[in-house]
Amino acid sequence: MSGTFIYGMNPVREALKSSTKLTVIFVARGQRGSTQRLLEEAGKKGVRVKELTRTELDARVGHTDHQGVLAELEEQTVMLKILGS
């Protein structure tokens, strides 16, 4: 897995609310409920959304504790967080 990722419903939701820039949000195919609001917010922010199977999400994260949601951080955001800006 290349890039820097965050996973889980709340971390991704909070990233969308903040100034954190996301390049893409991956969601488990068929995921419903609270994911719908998250996807609507992603659409408002212009963040791409891609559906994957749970197996594909598991492979990207390396475990199953992602709650069906994974987001990739924009590279510039990662560097600013590292540099403390």
C-alpha positions in Angstrom: 0.0 0.0 0.0 1.5 3.3 -1.1 0.5 6.7 0.3 -0.7 7.6 3.8 -4.1 6.4 4.9 -6.5 6.8 7.7 -9.3 4.3 8.4 -12.5 4.0 10.4 -15.7 5.9 10.2 -14.9 8.6 12.8 -11.3 9.4 11.7 -12.4 9.8 8.1 -15.4 11.9 9.1 -13.2 14.1 11.3 -10.7 14.5 8.5 -13.5 15.7 6.2 -14.6 18.2 8.8 -11.1 19.6 9.2 -8.7 21.2 6.8 -7.1 17.7 6.1 -7.1 17.2 2.4 -8.1 13.7 1.2 -7.5 12.4 -2.4 -9.9 9.5 -2.3 -12.2 7.6 0.1 -12.5 3.9 -0.3 -15.7 2.3 1.0 -16.8 -1.3 1.3 -19.2 -2.2 -1.5 -22.8 -2.2 -0.3 -22.0 -0.2 2.9 -25.0 1.8 4.0 -26.3 3.8 7.0 -23.9 6.3 8.4 -21.6 5.8 5.4 -24.2 7.7 3.3 -23.7 11.0 5.2 -19.9 10.6 5.0 -20.2 10.1 1.2 -22.4 13.2 0.8 -19.8 15.2 2.7 -17.1 13.8 0.5 -19.0 14.9 -2.5 -19.4 18.5 -1.2 -15.6 18.6 -0.6 -14.8 17.2 -4.0 -13.2 14.1 -2.7 -13.4 11.1 -5.0 -15.1 7.9 -3.7 -14.3 4.4 -4.8 -16.1 1.2 -3.8 -14.0 -1.8 -3.0 -14.9 -5.3 -1.7 -14.2 -5.9 2.0 -11.4 -8.2 0.9 -9.8 -5.4 -1.1 -10.1 -3.0 1.9 -8.6 -5.7 4.2 -5.6 -6.1 1.8 -5.0 -2.3 1.6 -5.1 -1.8 5.4 -3.5 -5.1 6.3 -6.3 -6.0 8.8 -10.0 -5.9 9.2 -10.5 -3.0 11.7 -11.3 -0.4 9.1 -15.1 -0.3 9.5 -15.5 -0.4 5.8 -13.9 3.1 5.3 -10.4 4.0 4.2 -9.1 7.5 3.1 -5.9 8.5 1.4 -4.3 11.8 2.6 -3.0 14.2 0.0 0.8 14.2 0.0 1.1 17.9 0.9 -1.1 17.4 3.9 1.1 14.6 5.1 4.2 16.7 4.8 2.6 19.6 6.6 1.6 17.3 9.5 5.1 15.9 9.7 6.6 19.4 9.7 4.1 20.6 12.3 2.7 23.4 10.1 
